[in-house]
Amino acid sequence: MTPEQFLVEMSQAPSRKSQEQKGLGRALLRTVALDLPHMLKKTGFTIRRTVGWRVIVSTVLYLAVAASVSYHCYRNNMFDIDLLGYAGSVALAETRDIVRAHHLVYREPLTPHLRGLDADGKQADANGKQAADLRRRAADPYYSAIFLPYFAIKPLYLLTLETAHGVGFSVIDSSRAVSVLFYFGIAAMLWTYTRSWLSLLVLVLPETMLLGQANEPDGMSCFFLLLGLWLVFLKRRDIGLLALVLAIWVRPENVLLCLLVILLLLIDGRLDLPKAAVLALLCVGSDLLINHFGYPWRELYHHLLGGEPGTGNSIAAAEYVRSVVKGIRDMLHSPAPVFALLWLVCFPLVGKEFRQIMGITLLFSAGRFLVFPPYEPRYYPLFFLTTAIAAVLVISSNPYLQGRVAKAR
């Protein structure tokens, strides 16, 4: 090889080497691109988007439908008798004067029933006595005021009503607005639990719509309980205990459920004994503090059993037994037996975490009935809703139904 040929060969070598490296790089990239999906499939690794557009659209549509149902509840409010007590408490907190508070309540467009004008007060039956009592409450501010301490034991609910009144709602409409707000919150929790459009069927059940139409703290209480149970058991976040404690300040009897949750967390090892004891003392202390600002416990319990105001110095065992018998009779003529059967069917078919929620809810409902035997569906919304959620979860996870949906798509 001549010197000239050697110099030419050396000048061309780097370009040939770089071309060979580029060719090897392209081949390597092509191999990886072809084999990567098979490698990921073999290892069980899947790439998913955190939030798909279908989930977003479904959630927005569901919440839009839930908002329309909530508005329907606001337009078709029940205007039950307890509305007078809650509205009177809000008015008294604003004016600090019994007569002016009474005027604020009764200047509103109340129904004839709330004014005692839909029945003859001279009748000897229960409707006649109730009408006569309501007419007396409408005419006498001081007689009406003796009912207010019965409603003082729901402090968080009353504070929420006062907030709604402060932003512009009347003392009557504030109760309607708060009920609808937490009814919508319950709708959001149903979607959080199930991610299924079947939740709309649960939302329009009479036992659920009652929470949005009644002038009671039951919707607010149920929302906090659903939120707390979801965080504690399904998300395994101890911060959910805060929502459960807040529920005590909405309805003091929720202390029973809180104690059951603390006991289960202690058994599962998620809480040690000192922490469980502190939480239990916090729950019981909250209940005692709340009841301190109402009537004495005997008076409150006697009124719950149907007694007249100011006559609860003693509670006879026969009175409690009669209330239990009546409560059982009313329960048997309600949807409760159907939900109980549905609970038995769904309990073994759901996951462990939700079985814990169902078990606690059942024990809480049974304990509440034994302590407070008068039965009304609005006292047991948590049992109805958790059972209905379990039914939705069972239907959504059914292989046959999943196959039918896949074929339809």
Contacts in CASP RR format, 6 or more apart in sequence:
PFRMAT RR
TARGET T0000
AUTHOR 0000-0000-0000
METHOD contacts of the structure
MODEL  1
MTPEQFLVEMSQAPSRKSQEQKGLGRALLRTVALDLPHMLKKTGFTIRRT
VGWRVIVSTVLYLAVAASVSYHCYRNNMFDIDLLGYAGSVALAETRDIVR
AHHLVYREPLTPHLRGLDADGKQADANGKQAADLRRRAADPYYSAIFLPY
FAIKPLYLLTLETAHGVGFSVIDSSRAVSVLFYFGIAAMLWTYTRSWLSL
LVLVLPETMLLGQANEPDGMSCFFLLLGLWLVFLKRRDIGLLALVLAIWV
RPENVLLCLLVILLLLIDGRLDLPKAAVLALLCVGSDLLINHFGYPWREL
YHHLLGGEPGTGNSIAAAEYVRSVVKGIRDMLHSPAPVFALLWLVCFPLV
GKEFRQIMGITLLFSAGRFLVFPPYEPRYYPLFFLTTAIAAVLVISSNPY
LQGRVAKAR
1 9 0 8 1.000
40 46 0 8 1.000
40 47 0 8 1.000
55 195 0 8 1.000
58 195 0 8 1.000
58 197 0 8 1.000
59 191 0 8 1.000
62 187 0 8 1.000
62 191 0 8 1.000
62 197 0 8 1.000
62 199 0 8 1.000
62 200 0 8 1.000
63 187 0 8 1.000
63 188 0 8 1.000
63 191 0 8 1.000
65 200 0 8 1.000
66 184 0 8 1.000
66 187 0 8 1.000
66 188 0 8 1.000
66 191 0 8 1.000
66 200 0 8 1.000
66 203 0 8 1.000
67 184 0 8 1.000
69 187 0 8 1.000
69 203 0 8 1.000
69 204 0 8 1.000
69 209 0 8 1.000
70 180 0 8 1.000
70 183 0 8 1.000
70 184 0 8 1.000
70 187 0 8 1.000
70 212 0 8 1.000
71 180 0 8 1.000
73 179 0 8 1.000
73 180 0 8 1.000
73 183 0 8 1.000
73 209 0 8 1.000
73 212 0 8 1.000
73 213 0 8 1.000
74 176 0 8 1.000
74 177 0 8 1.000
74 180 0 8 1.000
74 212 0 8 1.000
76 213 0 8 1.000
77 176 0 8 1.000
77 179 0 8 1.000
77 213 0 8 1.000
77 215 0 8 1.000
78 210 0 8 1.000
78 213 0 8 1.000
78 214 0 8 1.000
78 215 0 8 1.000
79 110 0 8 1.000
79 111 0 8 1.000
79 113 0 8 1.000
79 114 0 8 1.000
79 215 0 8 1.000
80 214 0 8 1.000
80 215 0 8 1.000
80 216 0 8 1.000
81 113 0 8 1.000
81 114 0 8 1.000
81 130 0 8 1.000
81 134 0 8 1.000
82 151 0 8 1.000
82 215 0 8 1.000
82 216 0 8 1.000
83 114 0 8 1.000
83 172 0 8 1.000
83 175 0 8 1.000
83 215 0 8 1.000
84 105 0 8 1.000
84 114 0 8 1.000
84 137 0 8 1.000
84 144 0 8 1.000
84 147 0 8 1.000
85 147 0 8 1.000
85 148 0 8 1.000
85 150 0 8 1.000
85 151 0 8 1.000
86 151 0 8 1.000
86 157 0 8 1.000
86 158 0 8 1.000
86 161 0 8 1.000
86 175 0 8 1.000
86 215 0 8 1.000
87 104 0 8 1.000
87 105 0 8 1.000
87 108 0 8 1.000
87 171 0 8 1.000
87 172 0 8 1.000
87 174 0 8 1.000
87 175 0 8 1.000
88 101 0 8 1.000
88 102 0 8 1.000
88 104 0 8 1.000
88 105 0 8 1.000
88 144 0 8 1.000
88 148 0 8 1.000
88 171 0 8 1.000
89 148 0 8 1.000
89 151 0 8 1.000
89 152 0 8 1.000
89 158 0 8 1.000
89 161 0 8 1.000
90 158 0 8 1.000
90 161 0 8 1.000
90 162 0 8 1.000
90 165 0 8 1.000
90 171 0 8 1.000
90 174 0 8 1.000
91 100 0 8 1.000
91 101 0 8 1.000
91 102 0 8 1.000
91 104 0 8 1.000
91 105 0 8 1.000
91 171 0 8 1.000
92 98 0 8 1.000
92 101 0 8 1.000
92 145 0 8 1.000
92 148 0 8 1.000
93 158 0 8 1.000
93 162 0 8 1.000
94 101 0 8 1.000
94 104 0 8 1.000
94 162 0 8 1.000
94 165 0 8 1.000
94 171 0 8 1.000
95 101 0 8 1.000
95 104 0 8 1.000
98 141 0 8 1.000
98 142 0 8 1.000
98 145 0 8 1.000
99 141 0 8 1.000
101 141 0 8 1.000
101 145 0 8 1.000
102 141 0 8 1.000
102 144 0 8 1.000
102 145 0 8 1.000
103 141 0 8 1.000
104 171 0 8 1.000
105 144 0 8 1.000
105 171 0 8 1.000
105 172 0 8 1.000
106 115 0 8 1.000
106 138 0 8 1.000
108 170 0 8 1.000
108 171 0 8 1.000
108 172 0 8 1.000
109 172 0 8 1.000
110 172 0 8 1.000
111 118 0 8 1.000
112 118 0 8 1.000
113 134 0 8 1.000
114 134 0 8 1.000
115 134 0 8 1.000
115 135 0 8 1.000
115 138 0 8 1.000
116 130 0 8 1.000
116 131 0 8 1.000
116 132 0 8 1.000
116 134 0 8 1.000
116 135 0 8 1.000
116 138 0 8 1.000
117 131 0 8 1.000
117 135 0 8 1.000
118 131 0 8 1.000
119 127 0 8 1.000
119 128 0 8 1.000
119 130 0 8 1.000
119 131 0 8 1.000
120 128 0 8 1.000
120 131 0 8 1.000
121 128 0 8 1.000
121 129 0 8 1.000
121 131 0 8 1.000
121 132 0 8 1.000
121 135 0 8 1.000
122 128 0 8 1.000
122 132 0 8 1.000
123 129 0 8 1.000
123 131 0 8 1.000
136 143 0 8 1.000
137 143 0 8 1.000
137 144 0 8 1.000
137 147 0 8 1.000
138 144 0 8 1.000
146 309 0 8 1.000
146 310 0 8 1.000
147 309 0 8 1.000
149 294 0 8 1.000
149 295 0 8 1.000
150 294 0 8 1.000
150 295 0 8 1.000
150 300 0 8 1.000
150 303 0 8 1.000
150 309 0 8 1.000
151 158 0 8 1.000
152 158 0 8 1.000
152 293 0 8 1.000
152 294 0 8 1.000
153 252 0 8 1.000
153 290 0 8 1.000
153 291 0 8 1.000
153 293 0 8 1.000
153 294 0 8 1.000
153 300 0 8 1.000
154 217 0 8 1.000
154 249 0 8 1.000
154 250 0 8 1.000
154 251 0 8 1.000
154 252 0 8 1.000
155 249 0 8 1.000
155 290 0 8 1.000
155 293 0 8 1.000
156 220 0 8 1.000
156 246 0 8 1.000
156 249 0 8 1.000
156 250 0 8 1.000
157 178 0 8 1.000
157 217 0 8 1.000
157 220 0 8 1.000
157 221 0 8 1.000
157 250 0 8 1.000
157 251 0 8 1.000
160 178 0 8 1.000
160 220 0 8 1.000
161 174 0 8 1.000
161 175 0 8 1.000
161 178 0 8 1.000
162 174 0 8 1.000
164 173 0 8 1.000
164 174 0 8 1.000
164 177 0 8 1.000
164 178 0 8 1.000
165 171 0 8 1.000
165 174 0 8 1.000
169 176 0 8 1.000
169 177 0 8 1.000
175 215 0 8 1.000
176 215 0 8 1.000
178 220 0 8 1.000
179 211 0 8 1.000
179 212 0 8 1.000
179 213 0 8 1.000
179 214 0 8 1.000
179 215 0 8 1.000
179 216 0 8 1.000
179 219 0 8 1.000
179 220 0 8 1.000
180 212 0 8 1.000
182 211 0 8 1.000
182 212 0 8 1.000
182 219 0 8 1.000
182 220 0 8 1.000
182 222 0 8 1.000
182 223 0 8 1.000
183 208 0 8 1.000
183 209 0 8 1.000
183 211 0 8 1.000
183 212 0 8 1.000
183 219 0 8 1.000
185 223 0 8 1.000
186 203 0 8 1.000
186 208 0 8 1.000
186 211 0 8 1.000
186 219 0 8 1.000
186 222 0 8 1.000
186 223 0 8 1.000
186 226 0 8 1.000
186 385 0 8 1.000
187 199 0 8 1.000
187 203 0 8 1.000
189 223 0 8 1.000
189 226 0 8 1.000
189 227 0 8 1.000
189 230 0 8 1.000
190 199 0 8 1.000
190 202 0 8 1.000
190 203 0 8 1.000
190 385 0 8 1.000
190 389 0 8 1.000
191 199 0 8 1.000
192 230 0 8 1.000
193 199 0 8 1.000
193 226 0 8 1.000
193 230 0 8 1.000
193 234 0 8 1.000
193 389 0 8 1.000
193 392 0 8 1.000
193 393 0 8 1.000
194 389 0 8 1.000
194 392 0 8 1.000
194 393 0 8 1.000
194 396 0 8 1.000
196 392 0 8 1.000
196 393 0 8 1.000
196 395 0 8 1.000
196 396 0 8 1.000
198 392 0 8 1.000
198 395 0 8 1.000
198 396 0 8 1.000
199 389 0 8 1.000
199 392 0 8 1.000
201 392 0 8 1.000
202 208 0 8 1.000
202 385 0 8 1.000
202 388 0 8 1.000
202 389 0 8 1.000
202 392 0 8 1.000
203 209 0 8 1.000
205 384 0 8 1.000
205 388 0 8 1.000
206 335 0 8 1.000
206 377 0 8 1.000
207 335 0 8 1.000
207 377 0 8 1.000
207 381 0 8 1.000
207 384 0 8 1.000
207 385 0 8 1.000
208 381 0 8 1.000
208 384 0 8 1.000
208 385 0 8 1.000
208 388 0 8 1.000
210 218 0 8 1.000
210 377 0 8 1.000
210 378 0 8 1.000
210 381 0 8 1.000
211 218 0 8 1.000
211 219 0 8 1.000
211 222 0 8 1.000
211 378 0 8 1.000
211 381 0 8 1.000
212 219 0 8 1.000
214 378 0 8 1.000
216 378 0 8 1.000
217 250 0 8 1.000
217 251 0 8 1.000
218 251 0 8 1.000
218 378 0 8 1.000
218 379 0 8 1.000
218 381 0 8 1.000
219 381 0 8 1.000
220 250 0 8 1.000
221 247 0 8 1.000
221 250 0 8 1.000
221 251 0 8 1.000
221 254 0 8 1.000
221 381 0 8 1.000
222 381 0 8 1.000
222 382 0 8 1.000
222 385 0 8 1.000
224 243 0 8 1.000
224 244 0 8 1.000
224 246 0 8 1.000
224 247 0 8 1.000
224 250 0 8 1.000
225 243 0 8 1.000
225 244 0 8 1.000
225 247 0 8 1.000
225 254 0 8 1.000
225 257 0 8 1.000
225 382 0 8 1.000
226 382 0 8 1.000
226 385 0 8 1.000
226 386 0 8 1.000
227 240 0 8 1.000
227 243 0 8 1.000
228 240 0 8 1.000
228 241 0 8 1.000
228 242 0 8 1.000
228 243 0 8 1.000
228 244 0 8 1.000
229 244 0 8 1.000
229 261 0 8 1.000
229 357 0 8 1.000
229 360 0 8 1.000
229 361 0 8 1.000
229 386 0 8 1.000
231 237 0 8 1.000
231 239 0 8 1.000
231 240 0 8 1.000
231 243 0 8 1.000
232 238 0 8 1.000
232 240 0 8 1.000
232 241 0 8 1.000
232 244 0 8 1.000
232 261 0 8 1.000
232 265 0 8 1.000
233 353 0 8 1.000
233 354 0 8 1.000
233 356 0 8 1.000
233 357 0 8 1.000
234 353 0 8 1.000
234 354 0 8 1.000
234 357 0 8 1.000
236 270 0 8 1.000
238 270 0 8 1.000
241 258 0 8 1.000
241 261 0 8 1.000
241 262 0 8 1.000
241 279 0 8 1.000
244 254 0 8 1.000
244 257 0 8 1.000
244 258 0 8 1.000
244 261 0 8 1.000
245 258 0 8 1.000
245 282 0 8 1.000
245 283 0 8 1.000
245 286 0 8 1.000
247 254 0 8 1.000
247 257 0 8 1.000
247 258 0 8 1.000
248 254 0 8 1.000
248 255 0 8 1.000
248 258 0 8 1.000
248 283 0 8 1.000
248 286 0 8 1.000
248 287 0 8 1.000
248 290 0 8 1.000
249 286 0 8 1.000
249 290 0 8 1.000
252 286 0 8 1.000
252 287 0 8 1.000
252 290 0 8 1.000
252 291 0 8 1.000
253 368 0 8 1.000
253 371 0 8 1.000
253 372 0 8 1.000
255 283 0 8 1.000
255 284 0 8 1.000
255 286 0 8 1.000
255 287 0 8 1.000
256 364 0 8 1.000
256 367 0 8 1.000
256 368 0 8 1.000
256 371 0 8 1.000
257 360 0 8 1.000
257 361 0 8 1.000
257 364 0 8 1.000
257 382 0 8 1.000
258 279 0 8 1.000
258 283 0 8 1.000
259 280 0 8 1.000
259 283 0 8 1.000
259 284 0 8 1.000
260 360 0 8 1.000
260 363 0 8 1.000
260 364 0 8 1.000
261 360 0 8 1.000
262 271 0 8 1.000
262 276 0 8 1.000
262 279 0 8 1.000
262 280 0 8 1.000
262 283 0 8 1.000
263 276 0 8 1.000
264 356 0 8 1.000
264 360 0 8 1.000
265 271 0 8 1.000
265 276 0 8 1.000
266 272 0 8 1.000
266 273 0 8 1.000
266 276 0 8 1.000
271 279 0 8 1.000
291 297 0 8 1.000
291 300 0 8 1.000
294 300 0 8 1.000
295 303 0 8 1.000
298 312 0 8 1.000
298 313 0 8 1.000
298 314 0 8 1.000
298 315 0 8 1.000
299 309 0 8 1.000
299 310 0 8 1.000
299 312 0 8 1.000
299 313 0 8 1.000
301 312 0 8 1.000
301 315 0 8 1.000
302 311 0 8 1.000
302 312 0 8 1.000
302 315 0 8 1.000
303 309 0 8 1.000
303 312 0 8 1.000
304 372 0 8 1.000
304 374 0 8 1.000
305 315 0 8 1.000
305 319 0 8 1.000
305 320 0 8 1.000
305 323 0 8 1.000
305 373 0 8 1.000
305 374 0 8 1.000
306 374 0 8 1.000
320 373 0 8 1.000
323 373 0 8 1.000
323 374 0 8 1.000
324 373 0 8 1.000
326 373 0 8 1.000
326 374 0 8 1.000
326 375 0 8 1.000
327 369 0 8 1.000
327 373 0 8 1.000
327 374 0 8 1.000
327 375 0 8 1.000
328 375 0 8 1.000
330 375 0 8 1.000
330 376 0 8 1.000
331 337 0 8 1.000
331 369 0 8 1.000
331 375 0 8 1.000
334 375 0 8 1.000
334 377 0 8 1.000
335 377 0 8 1.000
335 384 0 8 1.000
336 375 0 8 1.000
336 377 0 8 1.000
336 380 0 8 1.000
339 383 0 8 1.000
339 384 0 8 1.000
339 387 0 8 1.000
339 388 0 8 1.000
342 387 0 8 1.000
342 388 0 8 1.000
342 390 0 8 1.000
342 391 0 8 1.000
343 358 0 8 1.000
343 362 0 8 1.000
343 383 0 8 1.000
343 387 0 8 1.000
343 390 0 8 1.000
345 394 0 8 1.000
346 358 0 8 1.000
346 387 0 8 1.000
346 390 0 8 1.000
346 391 0 8 1.000
346 393 0 8 1.000
346 394 0 8 1.000
347 355 0 8 1.000
347 358 0 8 1.000
347 359 0 8 1.000
347 390 0 8 1.000
348 355 0 8 1.000
349 390 0 8 1.000
349 394 0 8 1.000
350 358 0 8 1.000
350 390 0 8 1.000
350 393 0 8 1.000
350 394 0 8 1.000
354 389 0 8 1.000
354 390 0 8 1.000
354 393 0 8 1.000
357 386 0 8 1.000
358 386 0 8 1.000
358 387 0 8 1.000
358 390 0 8 1.000
361 382 0 8 1.000
361 383 0 8 1.000
361 386 0 8 1.000
361 387 0 8 1.000
362 383 0 8 1.000
364 382 0 8 1.000
364 383 0 8 1.000
365 380 0 8 1.000
365 382 0 8 1.000
365 383 0 8 1.000
368 379 0 8 1.000
368 380 0 8 1.000
369 375 0 8 1.000
372 379 0 8 1.000
377 384 0 8 1.000
395 401 0 8 1.000
END
